[in-house]
Each structure stands twice: as structure tokens, then as C-alpha cells.
């Protein structure tokens, strides 16, 4: 669970860096060419399989742990005691469910379209590129989609704060020396991810 989580934490930074190209460069083909490389390079294709494996492992282990918790405590306590439970850890299942719904929609909008040939294409020097940049620009001109996207990213941020902390603490970095550093890094990382992903639709919508 922890290793899969750390793998996804790294992936989010890579994915965010690529997405930021849409607003960093005025030419949408910069993003399209990078996206084309990511979908055509053999090493990236292998990584893609590992990525999906990471997602599945993370989801499966999360479900197993949650079911084990329910079995261990079939009845709720008469009086809840959250003294040792952080605010973010209490809602990990809820934020995970919201993120999963967002992920399915996101995959249908881009990955599924590309795989089954339904994505718009643009031809440059005899090479066909999926015009994902234009799709992103079009979607982020719609206020409801912008609100939905940012809300999902905020929930992702909440999920990441506890997930980041738990991943490293599970691997043994849970003591007076490392815990404050991990907690601080978790907060900085989560805020950075939320800010990085959210600034894209905001700039596009108001540009």
C-alpha cells in the first residue's frame, strides 16, 4: 500500500509538470508533442502498465484494509475517540471515492479517446498528433467543469496529506526525528500539487 502510494505521489508531479506546458507555452503543439511522446515511446508504454498496476494495487489494498477494519470493529464505539486520529485520516475513504469518480471521468475524456481513436487529431509535417491541448483549452472554458476539476483536486490534496505521511511512516520513518519533517513535506507537497493543478484551469478560464 505504501510503496504503491509513493509511486503515485511521484507520478502526480510528472503529470502536473506536463500539464503545466499548456499554460507555459502559447503554442499548443508543445503539449501535444510531449503527449505524443508519452503515448508512443516504448519505455513510457511499459511505465504505463506499471502505473495502472500501481493504481490497482493502491485501490485493492485500500479496500482490503478498510474491510479488515470493519471486521475488526463491526459495531461503532458509543463515544468516538479521535484523539490519535488526524482530521485527514478520518475521511480517507470518502476522499478516495471522490478521486476515483474523477479519475474515471478524466480517463474517459482523454485516455479512452486516444486509445480507441476518438480523440481529435492534428497533422504536422506528416505526423498525426492527438490534439489534447485544444480539448483541455475547450473544457477549461466551461465554468462547471472548472469548478468540478478544482474541487476534485482539493479533495486529492486532502487525501495526499495523510497518504504522504502514512506511506513513509509505514516504511519505518516514524520517530521524533523524522515525523516532523515528513509532516511538513506532506503539507508542502499537497499544497504544491493542488496549486499546480488548479492554476491551469483558472488561467485558461480567465485568459
Buried (B, 14 or more C-beta within 10 A) or exposed (E): BBBBBBBBBEBBEEBBEEBBBBBEEEEBBBBBBBBBEBBEEEEEEEBBEEBEEBBEBBBEBBEEEEEEEEEEEEEEEEEEEEEEEBEBBEBBBEBBEBBEEBBEBBEEBBBEBBEEEEBEEBEEEEEEBBBBBBBBBEBBEEEEBBEBBBEBBBBBBBBBBBBBBBBBBBEEBBEEEBBEEBBEBBBEBBEBBBEBBBBBBBBBBEE
